[in-house]
C-alpha cells in the first residue's frame, strides 16, 4: 500500500471530526479480552494497546469480559459495529468452543474478521516428581496396560489443557480419565501433591515447578523443543505420538469491517509485534511473538477449527 493510500486508510479509522473548532477526543478503540486480567491474552492487549494508541493517535482501552469459556466477551465483539472501535484479543479456545457449545449465538468463522496472529504458546505434558513416568512414552505405555486407571487434570472442559490431552489420547489410542477442575490453580496444587497423575500446562506455568523438581516434564506438545526447556523432548521424540498442540493468539474484528481499515490495523499490528518491547513482555508468559496477514490468519483459524471439531465429534466430548 502506497503512502497516500496508507494515510487515507488510517484516516478512515478515525471518526469524523465534525465542524467544531475544538475537536473532541476521537472515539477509543476497545480491545475486549474475554478472560480475566493477568492471563497471556490480557498481556497481549495491554502490551499492544499503548503502541497502537500512539501509532493511530487515538485512545485504546482494554476491556476484560470473562465468562463462559470466553464466549461472553467474544459475543460482545460479534455484536459490535464493524467500524474499528471494538476488537477481540483471544486464543484458540475460540474455535475449540464452537463444537462444544452447539447453541452458541455466533459462528466464530463467519462472525469475526481475523486481523493478525500475535503469538504462539506451547503446552508441556507434566507429571508429579513422585510419579513413575520418566517420559511421555512411559505414560502412554502405562495407559495401554491400565486403561482408564491413570488420570489427568485440566482447568475445565474445553480448555486447551483438556483438548490437548484428548488429542494425545486419540493419537496414541489410550484411555486416561479426565478430572476437570475450576481453574488452573487447584488443578496444579493437586498435581504437585500427587492427587492426579499428569496434566498439560503452559510452559510458563510449569517452568518454575519443573526447575524446582516438584514436577517432571515428559514432553512438549510442539513440533520443536523450546529454548526455556531445551532438554524436554517433543511428544513425537518421546514416542507418545506426533501431537502438536501449539496455542495461537490473535486479534479479530466484527465481520464486515471495511478492507482498508482491516489492512491498516494489520500493518500497524505487525510493526508493533516486531518490536523488542513486545518480545520482552511476551516471553515471561511463555509466548513467542508472531504476525501474519489477515488471509494467513484466516487460513490458520479455519484449519484449527476443523481439527478440533473432528476431535470433539470423534471422542464425543461435551461441555456439560
Residue pairs with C-beta under 8 A, 6 or more apart in sequence:
1 9
1 263
1 267
5 260
6 264
6 267
8 260
9 260
9 261
9 263
9 264
10 56
10 264
12 258
12 260
12 261
12 264
13 56
13 58
13 84
13 261
13 264
13 265
14 26
14 56
14 57
14 58
15 26
15 27
17 23
17 26
18 24
25 58
25 59
26 57
26 58
26 59
27 58
27 85
28 58
28 59
28 60
28 61
28 85
29 52
29 53
29 56
29 58
29 59
29 60
29 61
29 84
29 85
29 86
29 87
30 60
30 61
30 63
30 85
30 86
30 87
31 45
31 48
31 49
31 60
31 61
31 62
31 63
31 87
31 88
31 89
31 251
32 63
32 65
32 73
32 76
32 77
32 86
32 87
32 88
32 89
33 39
33 41
33 42
33 45
33 62
33 63
33 64
33 65
33 66
33 73
33 89
33 90
34 41
34 65
34 66
34 67
34 70
34 71
34 72
34 73
34 74
34 88
34 90
35 41
35 42
35 64
35 66
35 70
35 73
35 91
36 42
36 64
36 66
37 64
40 91
40 119
40 121
40 202
40 204
40 249
40 282
40 285
40 286
40 287
41 89
41 90
41 91
41 249
42 62
42 64
42 89
43 281
43 282
43 285
43 287
44 89
44 118
44 119
44 249
44 251
44 282
44 287
45 62
45 89
46 62
47 277
47 278
47 281
47 282
48 89
48 118
48 251
48 269
48 272
48 273
48 278
49 60
49 61
49 62
50 60
51 272
51 275
51 277
51 278
52 60
52 268
52 269
52 272
53 59
53 60
55 268
55 271
55 272
56 268
63 73
64 73
65 72
65 73
65 76
66 72
66 73
67 73
69 93
69 97
69 100
69 101
69 156
69 158
69 159
69 319
70 90
70 91
70 93
70 94
70 97
71 97
71 101
71 104
73 88
73 90
74 88
74 90
74 94
74 106
74 108
74 112
75 105
75 106
76 86
77 86
77 87
77 88
77 112
77 252
77 253
77 254
78 106
78 111
78 112
78 254
78 255
79 254
80 86
80 254
81 254
82 113
82 253
82 254
82 255
82 256
82 257
82 258
83 257
83 261
84 253
84 257
84 261
84 265
86 253
86 254
87 115
87 251
87 252
87 253
87 265
88 112
88 251
88 252
88 253
89 118
89 249
89 250
89 251
90 249
90 250
90 251
90 252
91 121
91 160
91 247
91 248
91 249
92 160
92 247
92 248
92 249
92 304
92 308
93 158
93 159
93 160
94 108
94 112
94 252
94 301
95 108
95 109
95 301
95 304
95 305
95 308
95 309
96 158
96 160
96 163
96 308
96 312
97 104
97 108
97 158
97 319
98 104
98 107
98 108
98 109
98 305
98 309
99 308
99 309
99 312
99 313
100 157
100 158
100 312
100 317
100 318
100 319
101 319
106 112
108 301
108 305
109 301
109 302
109 305
110 255
111 254
111 255
112 252
112 253
112 254
112 255
113 252
113 253
113 254
113 255
113 256
113 257
113 262
113 294
114 250
114 252
114 294
114 297
114 298
114 301
115 250
115 251
115 252
115 253
115 262
115 265
115 266
115 269
115 294
115 297
116 250
116 251
116 265
116 266
116 269
116 270
116 273
116 291
116 292
116 293
116 294
116 297
117 248
117 249
117 250
117 290
117 291
117 292
117 296
117 297
117 300
118 249
118 250
118 251
118 269
118 273
118 289
118 290
118 291
119 248
119 249
119 273
119 282
119 287
119 288
119 289
119 290
120 246
120 247
120 248
120 249
120 287
120 288
120 290
121 202
121 203
121 246
121 247
121 248
121 249
121 285
121 286
121 287
121 288
122 202
122 203
122 220
122 221
122 222
122 226
122 246
122 247
122 286
123 160
123 161
123 164
123 200
123 201
123 202
123 203
123 220
123 221
123 245
123 246
123 247
124 200
124 201
124 203
124 206
124 210
124 217
124 218
124 219
124 220
124 221
124 226
124 229
124 232
125 136
125 139
125 168
125 198
125 199
125 200
125 217
125 218
125 219
125 220
125 221
125 235
125 240
126 191
126 198
126 199
126 200
126 201
126 206
126 209
126 210
126 215
126 216
126 217
126 218
127 133
127 139
127 191
127 197
127 198
127 199
127 215
127 216
127 218
128 191
128 192
128 193
128 194
128 197
128 214
128 215
128 216
129 213
129 214
129 215
129 216
130 194
131 194
131 197
131 198
131 216
132 138
132 142
133 139
133 142
133 197
133 198
133 216
133 218
134 216
134 218
135 218
135 219
135 233
135 238
135 239
135 240
136 218
136 219
136 233
136 235
136 238
136 239
136 240
137 238
137 239
137 240
138 218
139 150
139 197
139 198
139 218
139 240
140 172
140 174
140 239
140 240
140 241
142 150
143 150
143 169
143 172
143 174
143 175
143 176
144 172
144 173
144 174
147 174
147 175
148 175
148 176
148 177
149 177
150 176
150 177
150 197
150 198
151 176
151 177
151 178
151 179
151 196
151 197
151 198
152 165
152 176
152 177
152 178
152 179
152 196
152 197
152 198
152 199
152 200
153 161
153 179
153 180
153 181
153 187
153 188
153 190
153 191
153 196
153 198
153 199
154 161
154 162
154 165
154 178
154 179
154 180
154 181
154 187
154 199
154 200
155 161
155 162
155 180
155 181
155 182
155 183
155 184
155 187
156 162
156 180
156 181
156 182
156 183
157 180
157 317
157 318
157 319
157 320
158 317
158 319
160 200
160 245
160 247
161 184
161 187
161 199
161 200
161 201
162 178
162 180
163 245
163 308
163 311
163 317
164 200
164 221
164 243
164 245
165 176
165 178
165 198
165 199
165 200
166 178
166 311
166 315
166 317
167 243
167 245
167 311
168 221
168 235
168 240
168 241
168 243
168 245
169 175
169 176
169 315
170 311
170 314
170 315
171 241
171 242
171 243
172 240
172 241
176 197
176 198
179 196
181 187
181 190
184 201
184 205
187 196
187 199
188 199
188 201
188 205
188 209
190 196
191 198
191 199
191 215
192 209
192 214
192 215
198 218
200 221
200 245
202 247
202 286
203 220
203 226
203 228
203 229
203 286
204 228
204 284
204 285
204 286
204 287
205 286
206 215
206 217
207 228
207 229
207 286
209 215
210 216
210 217
210 229
210 232
217 229
217 232
218 232
218 238
218 240
219 232
219 233
219 234
219 235
219 237
219 238
219 240
220 226
220 229
220 232
220 233
220 234
220 235
221 234
221 235
221 243
221 244
221 245
221 246
222 234
222 244
222 245
222 246
223 234
223 236
223 244
223 246
224 234
225 232
225 233
225 234
226 232
228 286
235 241
235 242
235 243
236 242
236 243
248 290
248 300
248 301
248 304
249 287
250 292
250 297
250 301
251 265
251 269
253 262
253 265
262 294
263 294
266 293
266 294
269 291
270 291
270 292
272 278
273 289
273 290
273 291
274 289
274 291
278 289
279 289
282 288
282 289
292 300
311 317
